Amino acid sequence: MKLIPPKPFFFSSGPRAVLLLHGFKGRTGHVKKLGRFLQAKEYTSSAPLYKGHGKPPEELLNTSPKDWWEDVLAGYQTLRSEGYHEIAVVGLSIGALFSLSLSTKLHVKGVVSMCAPLDIISQDVLLQSVVDYAKKYKKLEGKRDDCIRLEMDTFKTQAEDTIESVLSFINYTKEELSYVNAPTLIV
């Protein structure tokens, strides 16, 4: 089966803009319907695709929240360079953390934080979710179960650094929550 990689999107409409941020292991398709809805309501919407996302899971492991943060900043700057000055930011999961963090550093009109993982699950649970994601991806690629099992042994070891960096980012964001100064809706 040929997998079609997701892409960033930019739906132009109206003078106000919303930066939409997907979650960890996610893709822009997870916020695309919301983007189309906002476009119909005369809001421009844009969603960056974080490095390593929507690609084979091994590529995800070669990135970190620092890389994804750069994609968030680039998404914000794209809206600014297109002339938008009223920018709200909406994030899902780790994107929710990015939306909160962005509001402490740059001017945003408002924040919607959906399912932010502030009460963090254990490292083991997060690792297992990444392994489950990798298994599903490899299944979609058409790989056999025995091949997937072999690849997962190596994958688990490689995933530990990524998991650790995600947990560090979550803790960092928790520490800066008191600096959020934009109107915020927590969902």
C-alpha positions as a printed NumPy array, in Angstrom:
array([[  0.   ,   0.   ,   0.   ],
       [  1.284,   3.452,  -0.878],
       [  0.953,   5.878,   2.009],
       [  0.269,   9.476,   1.076],
       [  2.247,  11.781,   3.346],
       [  0.348,  14.609,   5.029],
       [  1.156,  18.222,   4.229],
       [  0.869,  21.569,   5.962],
       [ -2.163,  23.596,   4.933],
       [ -3.128,  27.246,   4.567],
       [ -6.821,  28.097,   4.052],
       [ -7.172,  31.789,   3.273],
       [-10.304,  33.677,   4.345],
       [-10.979,  36.908,   6.202],
       [ -8.713,  39.264,   8.145],
       [ -8.182,  37.083,  11.228],
       [ -6.087,  33.936,  11.431],
       [ -5.85 ,  30.777,  13.501],
       [ -2.703,  28.692,  13.795],
       [ -3.727,  25.045,  14.238],
       [ -1.277,  22.671,  15.92 ],
       [ -1.599,  18.889,  15.797],
       [ -0.475,  16.416,  18.44 ],
       [  2.474,  14.113,  19.034],
       [  2.48 ,  11.279,  16.471],
       [ -0.25 ,  13.29 ,  14.736],
       [ -0.604,  15.053,  11.44 ],
       [ -2.335,  18.064,   9.962],
       [ -5.334,  15.933,   9.004],
       [ -6.258,  15.862,  12.691],
       [ -7.017,  19.599,  12.588],
       [ -8.035,  19.954,   8.93 ],
       [-11.822,  19.82 ,   9.472],
       [-11.48 ,  22.537,  12.061],
       [ -9.441,  24.533,   9.552],
       [-12.177,  24.206,   6.924],
       [-14.832,  25.137,   9.498],
       [-12.885,  28.257,  10.464],
       [-12.388,  29.145,   6.804],
       [-16.172,  28.986,   6.287],
       [-16.515,  31.404,   9.23 ],
       [-14.066,  33.814,   7.527],
       [-10.965,  32.957,   9.529],
       [ -7.763,  32.091,   7.739],
       [ -6.356,  28.873,   9.149],
       [ -2.956,  27.327,   8.833],
       [ -1.342,  24.185,  10.197],
       [  2.345,  23.298,  10.035],
       [  3.421,  19.671,   9.905],
       [  6.093,  18.999,  12.517],
       [  9.349,  17.448,  11.376],
       [  9.282,  13.658,  11.455],
       [  5.481,  13.466,  11.639],
       [  3.417,  11.651,   9.045],
       [  6.501,   9.707,   7.97 ],
       [  7.903,   6.314,   8.956],
       [  8.13 ,   6.187,  12.772],
       [ 11.923,   5.996,  12.716],
       [ 11.95 ,   9.532,  11.282],
       [  9.899,  10.735,  14.238],
       [ 12.642,   9.463,  16.519],
       [ 15.202,  11.636,  14.743],
       [ 13.358,  14.757,  15.878],
       [ 12.435,  16.345,  19.183],
       [ 10.099,  18.983,  20.615],
       [ 12.81 ,  21.547,  19.813],
       [ 12.424,  20.722,  16.09 ],
       [  8.634,  20.839,  16.333],
       [  8.798,  24.174,  18.158],
       [ 10.712,  25.582,  15.181],
       [  7.838,  24.429,  12.948],
       [  5.331,  26.149,  15.253],
       [  7.311,  29.412,  15.112],
       [  7.592,  29.132,  11.317],
       [  3.812,  28.625,  11.099],
       [  3.213,  31.737,  13.185],
       [  5.712,  33.734,  11.102],
       [  4.033,  32.593,   7.89 ],
       [  0.754,  34.086,   9.083],
       [  2.517,  37.31 ,  10.109],
       [  4.292,  37.568,   6.76 ],
       [  0.943,  37.125,   4.998],
       [ -0.237,  40.25 ,   6.832],
       [ -2.242,  38.745,   9.697],
       [ -1.97 ,  40.606,  12.988],
       [ -4.857,  38.979,  14.856],
       [ -3.674,  35.415,  15.292],
       [ -5.233,  32.901,  17.65 ],
       [ -3.606,  29.55 ,  18.267],
       [ -5.4  ,  26.24 ,  18.765],
       [ -3.547,  23.096,  19.731],
       [ -4.316,  19.456,  20.317],
       [ -2.254,  17.332,  22.761],
       [  1.376,  18.4  ,  22.444],
       [  0.083,  21.095,  20.075],
       [ -1.935,  22.367,  23.043],
       [  1.296,  22.733,  24.991],
       [  2.867,  24.551,  22.057],
       [ -0.132,  26.9  ,  21.913],
       [  0.249,  27.756,  25.601],
       [  4.   ,  28.202,  25.274],
       [  3.63 ,  30.373,  22.161],
       [  1.33 ,  32.725,  24.058],
       [  4.07 ,  33.359,  26.624],
       [  6.557,  34.437,  23.96 ],
       [  4.643,  36.097,  21.118],
       [  1.488,  38.155,  20.753],
       [ -1.547,  35.956,  20.163],
       [ -5.181,  37.026,  20.22 ],
       [ -6.274,  33.92 ,  22.12 ],
       [ -5.442,  30.303,  22.896],
       [ -7.458,  27.107,  22.789],
       [ -5.644,  24.252,  24.49 ],
       [ -7.275,  20.862,  23.874],
       [ -6.161,  17.736,  25.728],
       [ -2.848,  19.158,  26.911],
       [ -0.887,  16.351,  28.585],
       [ -0.037,  18.289,  31.744],
       [ -0.76 ,  15.428,  34.126],
       [  1.803,  13.326,  32.411],
       [  1.523,   9.66 ,  32.026],
       [  4.519,   7.549,  32.872],
       [  7.485,   7.162,  30.564],
       [  6.488,   3.527,  30.029],
       [  2.954,   4.447,  28.954],
       [  4.241,   7.105,  26.557],
       [  6.799,   4.674,  25.135],
       [  4.092,   2.058,  24.605],
       [  1.934,   4.596,  22.742],
       [  4.854,   5.33 ,  20.385],
       [  5.462,   1.607,  19.861],
       [  1.741,   1.059,  19.124],
       [  1.855,   3.927,  16.625],
       [  4.912,   2.391,  14.94 ],
       [  3.261,  -1.03 ,  14.719],
       [  0.145,   0.433,  13.081],
       [  2.244,   2.43 ,  10.632],
       [  4.278,  -0.623,   9.661],
       [  1.088,  -2.647,   9.25 ],
       [ -0.213,   0.034,   6.844],
       [  3.069,  -0.257,   4.944],
       [  2.179,  -3.923,   4.4  ],
       [  4.878,  -5.471,   6.582],
       [  4.379,  -8.935,   8.065],
       [  3.839,  -9.384,  11.816],
       [  7.124, -11.27 ,  12.327],
       [  9.064,  -8.483,  10.576],
       [  7.272,  -5.847,  12.683],
       [  8.12 ,  -7.693,  15.926],
       [ 11.805,  -7.745,  15.008],
       [ 11.81 ,  -4.047,  14.132],
       [ 10.055,  -3.148,  17.388],
       [ 12.887,  -4.445,  19.552],
       [ 15.294,  -1.942,  17.996],
       [ 12.628,   0.753,  17.802],
       [ 11.912,   0.655,  21.561],
       [ 15.544,   1.334,  22.38 ],
       [ 15.758,   4.189,  19.859],
       [ 12.518,   5.758,  21.136],
       [ 13.798,   6.391,  24.658],
       [ 15.556,   9.691,  23.825],
       [ 12.482,  11.054,  22.045],
       [ 10.25 ,  10.063,  24.95 ],
       [ 12.613,  11.729,  27.4  ],
       [ 12.634,  14.964,  25.378],
       [  8.822,  14.987,  25.187],
       [  8.573,  14.533,  28.962],
       [ 11.088,  17.346,  29.497],
       [  9.087,  19.639,  27.222],
       [  5.902,  18.859,  29.159],
       [  7.598,  19.735,  32.443],
       [  9.06 ,  22.925,  30.957],
       [  5.631,  24.028,  29.721],
       [  4.052,  23.363,  33.108],
       [  6.595,  25.721,  34.676],
       [  5.746,  28.567,  32.292],
       [  1.93 ,  28.343,  32.568],
       [  1.759,  31.302,  34.94 ],
       [  3.108,  33.478,  32.091],
       [  0.215,  32.769,  29.729],
       [ -1.36 ,  36.193,  29.246],
       [ -3.786,  35.706,  26.342],
       [ -7.459,  34.796,  26.763],
       [ -7.369,  31.006,  27.021],
       [ -9.893,  28.219,  26.722],
       [ -8.793,  24.901,  28.201],
       [-10.636,  21.874,  26.799]])
